[in-house]
């Protein structure tokens, strides 16, 4: 039968494909991609050993599958990228691997959109409705950027769309082939995320309503289990044990192990432990991060779906309506009842956006079929306005679409939720330094920016310039400090010895910032120290003040260091840079003297990662006492004013 306006979804898909290819280059490596790359390598190593093949030299140090902490991550949907690596002998640079994975992620999502829109076109015989659903799904700002790099949560949406389209094919042409096709799609979705189990609602409803299809549905269940088993090497030894362990792993255990149960989530400006989130966390998060017009149409569509099911008309469409509505209502309820651990927003439940957009389309159809001209005009106007706002926002905040809040809530709550969890802003910070810093080596202190996760997306010549160290300790004075604002409500951070030089800001909130050492009032130890007296290892004491961070003084017991300056200096701070394998010089007690005999204890406070601050004092002698058992000092750096008059 002729389908009206069938060119509409084709045009939208072509435009989306072109826009996607244009924008994909702007997304660097995200927070979890290194984990997924490693997981793929672990499985390849396992397969080589399982089938008697030689393990590639590049994977020799890769962990074994059953000893790998992320062994429950399914890799079937993303495994083609690992196959490409294998063809190239695992010699591809990490930046190339990241690009390949981004293209593959986008391609899978694009295929999912194409299959689902084709299903709607076949079902409704109207390309305008198929195109409208595409706009509903594409104009979801919260996940727009994720389609390029989120190879778990959005990949699940991709295979959900493919599965539902294949199951619709089964409904109109029941048989062994269509049942097997659906089973393969389900197996891939289930391997991607265990939450794909929710898709079983569709064959269950069909089993209840269509006795003539039951033999094929039983075959589907068996084939789906076999497909999942074949795609999940972790299950080959104990398949029935793997499913509950996977659910336990991702619902609670994984996050507990990663964070020692100390991880927090920012929700409406309040900080919650991730294991103690309020019951309304998921439903409310969905509401504030989904376009309100889309939600409004979805609510109307829910009523439409229930009515269609009660009237028993358009059975195939009614089955999809009830299935989508059941998933949307029951999955969050299961999460609440079982106290699942939600983290990084609600990304593990992004697949709920598919039933929302489907029901949104049904809501529009209900309004349109009422035949009220004024209502039809209002519906079209509301959708056009909503799509315009979403498209504009996607463009202006690019590539940080994951911080989206609905305009209704944005003015009041922007910055009150986790921001750039994916660390894309860290890549922008790195590119800023690459283009503007003259340093051959870029020494960066990492404060929640997790540079090691994202630097893999840079070309080798840029990546090799970065040397990073966590903010808890600095062996040398690192020139730059990166900070990621996810998880805080503040828009301004301050760090001792550093000043801000560049910030990544979108929608009025900061996502990341670069700080540089100020070097103001900085005095090297060699400039002002005349003599160093140490109760331990006196022979090496001069190494604390030789301006050489490659050498160090070591002590093997608690002790004291006395510094005699070559004049009177006004000081208000100092930094002690620890030697490798030592605890530095911790819990320091500082005292001053005018003659090296009588000492006055200073009131001190911690500054930065290695610093000690105190009220400005003028002195010629400084004593540092520590109870550290394993001491080591590379250099001491002072802050103050030189050449004070002794009087």
N, C-alpha and C positions, 0 to 999 in steps of 0.2 A: 504494500500500500504506500502511496506517495506521502512523504513526511514534509509538512510545511516548514519553510524557513530553515531547512537543514544546514544551510550555509552559516547560520549565526554561530553555533558552537565551534565550527571550523575556523572562522575568523578570530574568535576569542582565543582559541588554542594557539593559533599562529602568532598572534600578538604576544601572548604570554610566553611562548617559547623564545621569541626574539628578545623580549625584555629580560627573561631569565638568563640567557646567554650573555647579554650585555652587563648584567649586574653581578654575575657569579664571581667575577675577578675581584670584587671588593670585599669578599668574605675570607678572612684569614683562618688559620687553624683555631678551632674552638676548644673548650675546656676538656672535653671527653674524648677527642679524636685519637689522642695518643694511646688511650686504653683500648679503643676498638681496633687500632692497627696492631697493637701487641696481641690482642685476643685472636685476630686472624692468623698471625704468625704462629701462635701456640697450637691452633688447630691444624695448620699445615704440617707442623713438626709431628704432631700426633698421627696424622694420616700417613706421613712418610714411614714412620716406624710401624704402623699398623699393617701396611701393605708391603713392607720389606723394601722400601725405597731409601736411598741415601738422603740424610738430612742435609740441606744446603748449609754450607759453611757459615753463611750470614746468620743462620738461625741456631747455631751451636749453643749459644748461651741463653736461648729462649727457654722459659720454664716449661715443665711438663704440664699437660692439660689438667691432671687430677691434683696437682699441687699448686695450681694457679688460682689466685684469689678471685679472679674474674672469669672463672671457667664456665659459669652459668650464662654468660652472654652468648646468645645465639648469633651465628655469623652467616647463616645461609643467604639472607637477602643481600648482604654486602660482599659475599665471598668472590664474586667475579673480579673485584678489585685485587684480591689476593692472588687469584689465578693470573692476572696480568703481571703482578709482581713476580710470580714464579716463572712465567715465560721470559721475563727479563733477568732472571737469575738473582732476584732480590737485590738488584744493584741500583734501583731507582732511588733518587734522593727523596728525603721526606717531604720536601715542598712539592715535588711532582706527585707523590702519593696523595697528598692532601687535595691537590687539584683534581686528580682522577676521581677520588671519592666524592668530591663536591658535584662533579658532573654526573656521576652515577646516581647520587642521591636525587638530584634534580630530574634526571631521566626517569627514575622509578616513580616519582611523584607525578610527572607529566603523563606517564602511561596510565597511572591510576585515574587521573582526571579524565583522560580520553575514554577509558573503559566505562567509567561511571556516567559520563555525559552521554555516551552512546546508548547506555542502558535507558537513560531517561528519554532520549530521543525516540527509541523504539517503543517505550511504554506510553508516552504521551502523544506521539506523532506530531510534535510541535517543537521545532528547533529553538523557538524563543524561550521555552521553559528549560530546555537543556542549557542554553546560554545563560539564563538567569541563575541556574544552580551553579554554573561555573563561576559567575561573579560572586555569588554568596561564598563559595569556597576559597576563591583566590583572594578576595578582599577581607581576609582574616588577618589583620596586621600582626597579631601576637605570634603567628607561626610562619609569616611570610619569609623571614630570613632563615628559619629553621629548615625549610625545604632544601637548602643547599648543604647544610652541615650536620643536622641532627639525624644521625643514621640509626636511631632507636625509636624515638617517639613519633616523629613524622614519617619515618619509613613504615611504621605500623599503620598509619593512616593510608599510605600508598597501597599496601597489600590488603587492607580492609576494603578499599574501593574496588580493587581487582577481584577480591573474593566475592563481594556482593554482586558485582556485575556478572561473574561466572555463575553464581547461584541463581541469578535471574535467568541466565541461559538455561540452567537446569530446569527451572520452573516452566519455561515455555517449550523446552525440548528434553524432557526427562529421558535419561538413558545412561548407559555405562560410561560413555565418553564424557558427557557433561558432568556427571557425578565425579569422575576422576579428576577432571579439570578443576572443579571446585575444591576437591581434597588437596590438590597441589597448592592452590592459592591459600587455603586455610593453613596448611603445614608451614608455609613460608611466613605467614602472619604470626602463627603461634611460636615459631622459632625466634621471631624478632622480639616479641614481648609476650609474656604469659597471659597478659590481660586480653589477648585475642580469644581466649576461651569464651568471652562474652558473645562472640559471633555464632556460637552453637545455638543461640536462641532461634536463628532462622531455620536450620534444619529441624529443630524441635517443634516449632510451630507448623512447619510443613508436614511433619510426621503425624501431628494431631489432626490436621485438616485435610490431608490427601492420602487416603489409604492406598491408592493405586501407585504411589511413589515410594512406599515404605521399603521395598526391597532395594531400591537404588539408594535410599537414605542410609540403610544399614551398611551398604557397600561403601558409601561416603565415609561413615564413621570409621570403618576398618581401614580404608585407604588413607584417610587423613592421619590416623595414628601411625601407619606405616611410613608415610611421607615425612611426618615430623621426626620419627625415629631415625630414618635414614639421613635427615638433615641435621641431626643433633648428636654429634660424636660423644658428648658428655653422657648421653643416655644409653650408649651401646652396651655398657656393662650391667646397668641396673635401671631399665626404663621406668618401671613403676615407682622407683624411689626418687627419680629425677624430678618429676612434676611437683610433688609437694615440697621437695628441697628447694627447687627454683622459686616457688612462691614464697617460701619462708625467707630465702636469701634476699630477694628483692623487696619484700614488704617490710622487713625489719633488720635482718642480720647484716646485709651489705653496708648499710649506712652506719650501723653501730660500729662495725669493724673499722670503717674508714675514718670515723670522727671520734671514736671512744665515747660515743653518746653525748658529745658536747656541742654538736652542731645546732645552730639556731636558724630560725626563719623569721624574716621581717614581714609582718602582716598588719596593715592599717597602722603603721608607725610603732607597733609594739613588737618586742623581741620574744619569741617563743622557742623553747626547746622542741626540736622536730618530733620528739616522741610524745609531746604533750600539747599538740595543736588543738584548738577548739573544734568541735564537731562540724561547725559550719564553714571550715576552712576552704574545702573544695567548692561547694556550691557558690559561696560568696566570691571566691577568686574567679570563677567562671563568669559570673555576672559582671564584675568590674573590668574584665579584660576581653570581653566580646562586644562587638558593636550592638548597641541597644536595639536598633531597628531589626537586626538579625534575630535577636532574642525575642522580640515582640512577635515577629512573624512565626518563629518556632513555637511559641505558646499557642498561637491560633492554629498552627498546623497540628499540634498535639490533639486538639479538639477534633480537627478534621479527620485525623487518623483513627481516633476512637469511633467516630460516627461511621466511617467507611467500614471498619471491622464489624460493627453491629449490624449494618445493612447487608453485609456479605456481598457487596458489589466490588467489581474489580479486584478479585481475590488476590492476585499476585501483588498488586499495589498495596492492598490492605495488609498483606503479610509483611511487606517491607515497613509499612507505617508502624505496625504493632511491634515489630522487631526493634526498630530504631527507638521507639518510645520506651520499650522495656530496658534497653541498654542504657539510655539516658537517665532513667529513674533508678535502676537497681545498682548499677556499678558504683556511683557515689555512696549509696546506702551501704553496700558491702564494705567499702573503704572505712566508713564511719563505724559500723558495727564491729569490724575486726581490728580497729585501731591501727590501720596501716600507717607506716611512716611516710609522710609526704615531704618532699624537699625540693628546693630550687623552684618554687612556685607550684604549678600543677601540671608540669610538662608530661608526667607519666600518664596523665589522663587527657592529653590533647586529642586522643582519638574520639572523645565525646563530641568534638566539634563536627564530626561527620553526621551523626544523627541530628545535631542542631541545624546544620545547613539543609539537610534533607527535609526536616520538618518546617524549616523556614520557607522552602519552596512550596510545600503543601499548604502553608498558611496563605501564601500569595494566591495560590490556585483557588482556595476557598473564597477569598475576598473577590477575586475576579469573577467567579461563577455566580456570585450573588446578583450580578447584573446591574448593580447600582453605579451609575456613571461617576458620581461624586466620590464614592469609595474607591473606585478603580483609579481615578486620577490621583487621589491622596496616596494610595499605595505605591503607585509608580513614582510619584514625587518624593516620597519618603525613601524609597530605595535609591533613587538617583542621588539624593542628598547624602545618604549614608555611604554609598560607594565613592562619591567624590571626596568626602572627608577622609575615608580610609586610604584612598589612593594618594591623596595629598600628604597625609601623615607618613605613609610608607616611603614616599619620595624624600620628604624633608628630614626624616630621622635616619635614613639609610646610612649604614647597614645594621642599625641597632633596633630593628623592629620588635625584638623580644621584650622591650620595656613598655609596650603599649598599655594604656589604660583608656577605657571608653571616655569620650569627651564629657559625658555627664559627671564623671568622677575625677577627671584629670586635674582640674584646678584645685580641688581640695586634697587629693591624695597622691599626686605625683611625687615620687621620691619616698613614699611611705611603704614601698614593697621592695623586694630584692630587685636590683637593677641588672647590670650586665653579668649575669652568672656565666655566660659563655665566654667571657674574657676577650671578646672581639676588640674591645677598646685598648687592650694591651698591645695588640698588633699595631694599632694606629700610633700609640706612644713610641713603639720601637721604630716605626717608619719615620716618625718625626726626628728622632735622634740620628738615624741613618742619614737623613738629608741635611741636618743642621749641625751636628756635632763633629768637630774636627778630630776627636780622639780616635786613634787607631783601634784601641781596645776600649769598649764601653763597659765600665764596671758599674753594675746596677744592683742596688739593694731592693729586695723584693718584699713588699708589704701587701699581702693578699692579691698580688697581681699574677702569681703563678706563671712566671715568664717561661719556665721550662716546658709548660704545656703548649704554649703558642708559638714559641720561637721556631719550632719544627716546620712551620709554614713558610718561613723566610728562605730565600735563596742561600746557598752555602756561603757565599762571600759576605752576605749581611749577617747571617746567623753566627758565623764564627767570631764576629766582633764583640758579641755579648758574653760577658762573664758575670754571673749572678750569685748573690749570696742572700740568705734569709735575713730579715731585719733583726733577729734575735742576737746576732753577733756579726762583727765585721773584722776580718784579719788585717785589712788595710782601709784607709779612708776611701770608701766607694764614692764616686763622683755624682751618681744619680740614684734617685729613689723613685720607684713606681708604686702607686697606690690604686687599688680598685675599690670603688664606692659601693659595691653590692653588699647589702646587709646592714647599711647604716642610713640614718635619716639626715645626717649632717651633710651640708654641701661644701664645707670648708674644713680641711684638716691641716694641722701644723706639726712639723717635725723639727726637733732640735738639730741645729747645724745645717738645715736645708731650707731653701726658698723655692716656691712654685715657679715653674717656667712655661708649662704647657698643660692644658686641660682638655679632655674630650668631653664635650657637653652637648646634650640633645634635650629638647623639650623642656629646657629650663633646669635640668639637673645634671650634675657631673657624674660621669661614668668611670673615668680614670684620670690620673694626674701624674705629671712628672715633676719631681723636685730635684734641685741641683745644690750641691754643697756651696754655701755662701762664701766660705774662706774669710769672712770678715773677722778681724781681730785674732786671726789664727797665728800662733807662734810655735815653731818647731822646737823640740826639746834641745837640739844641738845649739840653737841660738841663745838660750838663756841658762842652761845647766853648766855649772863649773865642775862639780864633782857629784858622783853617785856612791852612796854607801849602802851596802846590802848585807843583811845578816845571813843570807844564803847565797852561795856562788858569786862572791865578790868579783872574781876574775871576769865574768861575763857582764857585769853590771853596766858597763859603758855601751853595750849593744842596745840598750833601751833608748839611747839618744844619739844614734849615728846616722839618722836619716835613711836607713836602709831597712826596708820592711822584709827583706829576705833573711835577715839575721834576727836572733832573739835571745833573750835571757830566760833561763829556766830555773825554777826552784822546786824542790821536792817536799817541802814542808811549809807550814804557816810561818810568816816572818814579816819583816818591815823593810821598807826602802826609804832612805833619807836623801833628799835632793837639795844640794846647795846651789843657789843661783849665782850668776856673775854680777848681780846687782839687785836692786829692789824693783819688783814688778807688781802691778795691779792685775790680779787674776780673778776670774769668776767661774771658770770651768776647765775641765781637762778630760781627755779621752785616753783610755788604755786599750791598745790593740793587742788581742791575745795571740799567742803562738799556736801553731798547729798541734793538735793532740793534747792541749792543756785547757784548763778551765779559766785561763786568763788570770786576773787578780781581782777576785770577787769579794763582795761584802766589805768594801774598803772603808777604813776609818782614816780620815785625813786630819792632820794637825799642822799648825804653823809655829814658827819661832823666829825671834830676832837674833838669837845667838847659837842655836843648835843645842841648847841645854834645856831651857824652859819651853814647854810646848802648850799651845792652846788648841783644844779640839774644835773642829769646824762642824757646823750643822750642814749636812750634805743631802742631796737628793739625786735620784737617777736622771740622766739626760741621754736621750737617744738610745742606742744599743750598747755603747761602751762607755758612756760619759758619766761624769760626776759633777754636779753643779753646787754652788754655794754662793753666799752673798759676797760681793766684791771685797777683796782683801789685798793689802799691800804687804809683801813679805820677801825675805831673802832665803828662807828655809821652808821646806815642805816635807812632811813625813807621811808615808802611806803604809798602813798596816792592813793585813788580810789574813783570814783564817783558811784560805784555800790550800788544800793539800798538794794539788798538782798545778803549779803556777807556770806561767809563761807570758812574757811581754815582748812584742816586736818593737813597738815604739810608744812614746807618750806624746800627746799633742795638747798644747795649752791654748787657752783663749783669754786674752787680756790686753793690757797696754804695756809697751816696752819702755825701758829706760826711765823708770820713776826715780825722783830724787830720794835718796836714802832718808833724808831728814823728814 
